[in-house]
Amino acid sequence: MDLKRLRYFCTVVEQGSISQASRLLNMAQPPLSKRLQELEEELSVPLFLRNGRRIEPTEAGYFLYKKACAILREVEDTKRETLLLANRETKLLRIGLTHLFQSYFKPLVLEIHKKNPLAEIGVSVSDSSHIEFLLSNGLIDIALIQKPYRSEGFDCTAFDPIKLVAVINRQLMPEPPTEPMSFLEVGRLPLVLLKRANGSGTYESILDHLRKGGVQPDVAMHISQPGVIIDWLNSGLAAAAFLPASEVEAVRPEQCHVVELYSAPQIFFPAVVKMASASYMTELMDIVEKGYPFIAPPDAR
């Protein structure tokens, strides 16, 4: 029972199909199927139930998956600790940060740097779907992203949801509203919505809530970065957007109204995410466990 087979096995369990796992592992399906067959023959037990293109672990398979995750986590810990021992002066912390929560997570990354001045911190900034890809392929150690819709293969530490606000260009609404507007009322305006590059996310969730409320949304544009949406609205794009309050408060666009909403769904769920087979980054989790997000800036505590 070698480590490579265990990694292949865990990836297939997490992806739910050999074809998806093979793409993620960058290998052909026949050799991947062969490795799984060899593992089943070695243990003399079936590890999967085949149901068309989907495969699910048997009871024995799920037991092996949990054990394999623990083994692979130990291997990664050992590798990391060995590298740190070999080069005590430089510690590399690889973090993925979504555009969606750049302002929300900025104090956390800065606090990591403050508490680990000798560490080299690599931050990859992209949309949540690409950050999930980097995490799955071992190119980063931890992800600061929207909580994944599919939890298979991930461990998440979730924070409280971030309030949803509307940003409305003044061409649509010359005067600011005197009281909060309803989510559905704003949804009837021309919209610019956030949308991740791949998979389902906040875009689909917002559309679903609007349609369930009887509104057929007019989506003029979708963009992957809150900062770009705010900039374009502030530059004269006659539309409205639903955005996380944390990102809007950091900018406060002058040519737009930032509007509080009532009857608004919870859409934005920031989370610290890692692979199930990996260990948490202690430099980050020590800060989280002591009370992140900060009530006040770190220097004022």
ABEGO torsion letter per residue (X at the ends): XBAAAAAAAAAAAAAGBAAAAAAAAGBBAAAAAAAAAAAAAAAGBBABBBBEABBBBBAAAAAAAAAAAAAAAAAAAAAAAAAAAABAABBBBBBBBBAAAAAAAAAAAAAAAAABAABBBBBBBBBAAAAAAAAAAGABABBBBBBBABABGBBBBBBBBBBBBBBBBAAABABBBABBBBAAAAAABBBBBBBBABEBBAAAAAAAAAAAAGBBBBBABBBABAAAAAAAAAAGBBBBBBBBAAAAAAAGBAABBBBBBBGBBBABBBBBBBBAABBBBAAAAAAAAAGOBBABBAAAX
